[in-house]
Amino acid sequence: MNTEFLGGILLFLSPLLVGGVVWRLKPSVVLSCGARFDNWVLAQKEKAAIKRGAISTYFIFPVLAALVKLSEWSNSIQDEYARCGARTALYLYFVAALVVLAYAAFAVAMFVLGLLMLGGILWLLSAIFGEQNVRIAQTVTPRPMPIIEESDSEESDMMHLAVGKGDIYSGSNWLDETKVGSVDVDGRIMKGSSWLTEQQVGKVDTD
């Protein structure tokens, strides 16, 4: 049994340990504080019941009602110190559950917010580059219109766009663009997605 697992068990059982200590040591101050707390919770529940605010209706009142219900469950315990210890343990478990739920809600909210922000950025980038059908990766000083040494109908659409050196891409925006060829420093128009599959299909006049 590793240390982390043992620590997790002790953390989970700690409210029971605190309740057991209250029961066995019988501290009168804890008993009186517990009674005052129960009375305060009951009074606050009655006040929250008549309020119409969203926070009171959906958060404060349910929490106070749950605390009152936990207190009522322990009323059957005859020994007052045992009853106080049981309520202490129940209250601690309830607070821990609220903390876990609050952390989970925060994590979900941050995840949703992150998705919304990412979607907004992608939409903005798509709107900026949506009008672009073919992009030349490296901008250079424009050259004269190319003189095609060899051509066919399948490749002519790509070659007449080669006005400078760099890679040639096709696609509606940067998200789905695909490399279809390139123009090297000597003005040769190459067809292919990489240097392994490229073949020369024309040439740009460098004069």
matplotlib code that plots the C-alpha trace (Angstrom):
import matplotlib.pyplot as plt

x = [0.0, 1.6, 1.7, -0.7, -3.4, -3.0, -3.2, -6.4, -8.0, -7.1, -8.5, -11.7, -12.1, -11.0, -14.6, -15.5, -12.3, -13.3, -16.8, -15.4, -13.2, -16.2, -18.1, -15.3, -13.9, -17.3, -16.2, -19.0, -17.9, -18.4, -21.8, -22.9, -21.4, -23.2, -26.5, -26.1, -25.1, -28.2, -30.4, -28.7, -29.1, -32.8, -33.4, -31.5, -33.4, -36.7, -35.4, -34.2, -37.5, -39.3, -36.7, -37.1, -33.6, -31.9, -29.0, -31.3, -33.6, -31.0, -28.0, -28.5, -31.9, -30.9, -27.7, -29.4, -32.2, -29.6, -28.0, -31.3, -32.0, -28.7, -29.4, -32.8, -31.3, -29.2, -32.1, -32.7, -29.3, -30.0, -26.6, -26.1, -22.3, -22.7, -25.3, -23.0, -20.2, -22.4, -23.6, -20.0, -19.0, -22.0, -21.4, -17.7, -18.6, -21.3, -18.8, -16.3, -18.9, -19.7, -16.0, -15.7, -18.9, -17.7, -14.3, -15.9, -18.3, -15.3, -13.4, -16.3, -16.9, -13.2, -13.3, -16.5, -15.0, -11.8, -13.8, -15.7, -12.5, -10.9, -14.0, -14.0, -10.3, -10.8, -13.8, -11.9, -9.0, -11.3, -13.1, -9.7, -8.4, -11.7, -11.4, -8.0, -8.1, -4.4, -1.5, 2.1, 4.1, 7.0, 6.4, 9.0, 9.2, 6.7, 8.3, 7.1, 4.4, 5.9, 6.9, 5.7, 8.1, 5.8, 2.2, -0.9, -4.5, -4.3, -1.3, -2.0, -4.1, -1.2, 1.6, 0.1, 0.0, 3.8, 5.0, 7.7, 9.7, 8.1, 5.5, 2.1, -0.9, -4.6, -7.6, -10.2, -8.3, -5.2, -7.1, -7.6, -4.9, -2.7, 0.7, 0.4, 3.8, 6.6, 8.8, 12.5, 15.2, 15.9, 12.3, 11.4, 7.8, 7.6, 4.5, 4.1, 3.6, 7.2, 10.7, 10.4, 7.4, 8.1, 8.5, 9.2, 6.2, 7.3, 9.6, 9.3, 11.2, 13.9, 14.9]
y = [0.0, 3.2, 6.5, 8.4, 5.7, 5.6, 9.4, 9.3, 6.8, 8.9, 12.1, 10.3, 9.0, 12.3, 13.5, 10.3, 10.6, 14.1, 13.0, 10.1, 12.5, 14.7, 11.7, 10.2, 13.4, 15.0, 18.7, 20.9, 23.8, 21.8, 20.7, 24.3, 25.6, 22.8, 23.7, 27.3, 26.4, 24.2, 27.0, 29.5, 27.2, 26.7, 30.4, 31.2, 28.5, 30.2, 33.5, 32.1, 30.4, 33.7, 35.4, 35.3, 35.9, 33.4, 32.9, 32.3, 30.0, 27.9, 27.9, 29.2, 27.6, 24.1, 24.2, 25.2, 22.7, 19.9, 20.9, 20.9, 17.4, 16.1, 17.4, 15.7, 12.4, 12.4, 13.3, 9.6, 9.3, 9.5, 10.4, 14.1, 13.9, 11.0, 13.0, 16.1, 13.9, 12.4, 15.9, 17.2, 14.3, 14.8, 18.5, 18.0, 15.5, 17.9, 20.8, 18.5, 17.5, 21.2, 21.9, 19.1, 20.1, 23.8, 22.7, 20.4, 23.3, 25.7, 23.2, 22.6, 26.3, 26.9, 24.1, 25.5, 29.0, 27.6, 25.9, 29.1, 31.1, 28.6, 28.5, 32.3, 32.4, 29.7, 31.5, 34.8, 33.2, 31.5, 34.7, 36.5, 33.8, 32.6, 34.6, 33.2, 30.2, 29.9, 31.2, 31.7, 30.8, 33.1, 36.7, 38.0, 40.8, 40.0, 38.7, 38.8, 36.4, 32.9, 31.3, 27.7, 25.2, 22.2, 22.1, 20.0, 20.8, 19.3, 21.4, 24.7, 26.2, 25.8, 27.0, 30.3, 31.4, 30.9, 34.5, 34.1, 31.5, 29.6, 26.9, 26.9, 25.8, 25.2, 25.4, 27.8, 28.8, 27.8, 25.1, 22.9, 24.1, 21.5, 22.0, 21.3, 22.5, 25.0, 27.4, 27.2, 29.9, 29.1, 29.7, 26.1, 25.2, 21.9, 19.8, 17.7, 17.8, 17.1, 17.0, 13.2, 13.4, 16.7, 16.9, 19.9, 21.0, 24.4, 27.4, 31.1, 33.4, 35.0, 37.7]
z = [0.0, -1.1, 0.8, -1.5, -1.2, 2.6, 2.7, 0.6, 3.0, 6.0, 4.3, 3.5, 7.1, 8.8, 9.3, 11.0, 13.2, 14.2, 15.1, 17.1, 19.0, 19.8, 21.0, 23.2, 24.7, 25.3, 25.0, 26.2, 24.1, 20.9, 22.1, 22.7, 19.4, 17.6, 19.1, 18.2, 14.7, 14.2, 15.4, 13.1, 10.1, 10.8, 11.1, 7.9, 6.0, 7.0, 5.8, 2.5, 1.9, 1.6, -0.7, -4.5, -5.6, -7.9, -5.5, -2.5, -4.6, -6.3, -3.9, -0.4, 0.4, -1.0, 1.0, 4.2, 3.6, 3.2, 6.5, 8.3, 6.9, 8.0, 11.5, 11.5, 10.5, 13.7, 16.1, 16.7, 18.5, 22.2, 23.6, 23.0, 22.5, 20.0, 18.2, 18.1, 16.8, 14.1, 13.0, 12.9, 10.7, 8.4, 8.1, 7.2, 4.5, 3.2, 3.0, 1.2, -1.3, -2.0, -2.6, -5.0, -6.9, -7.0, -8.4, -11.0, -12.1, -12.4, -14.5, -16.8, -17.1, -18.0, -20.6, -22.3, -22.2, -23.8, -26.6, -27.3, -27.5, -29.8, -32.0, -32.2, -33.1, -35.8, -37.2, -37.3, -39.1, -41.5, -42.3, -42.9, -45.3, -46.7, -49.9, -50.7, -53.1, -53.9, -51.8, -52.7, -49.5, -50.1, -51.4, -53.9, -56.4, -59.3, -62.5, -66.1, -67.1, -67.4, -70.7, -70.6, -72.1, -71.7, -70.6, -70.7, -69.9, -66.4, -65.3, -67.0, -64.2, -61.8, -64.0, -65.1, -61.4, -60.9, -60.9, -58.3, -56.3, -53.4, -52.8, -54.4, -52.4, -53.3, -51.0, -49.7, -46.6, -44.6, -42.8, -45.9, -48.2, -50.0, -51.6, -55.3, -56.5, -56.3, -58.2, -57.5, -57.7, -61.4, -62.3, -62.9, -62.2, -60.3, -59.8, -56.6, -52.9, -51.9, -53.4, -53.7, -56.1, -57.9, -61.6, -63.8, -65.8, -67.0, -66.5, -65.6, -67.9, -65.8, -68.3]

ax = plt.figure().add_subplot(projection="3d")
ax.plot(x, y, z, "-o")
ax.set_aspect("equal")
plt.show()
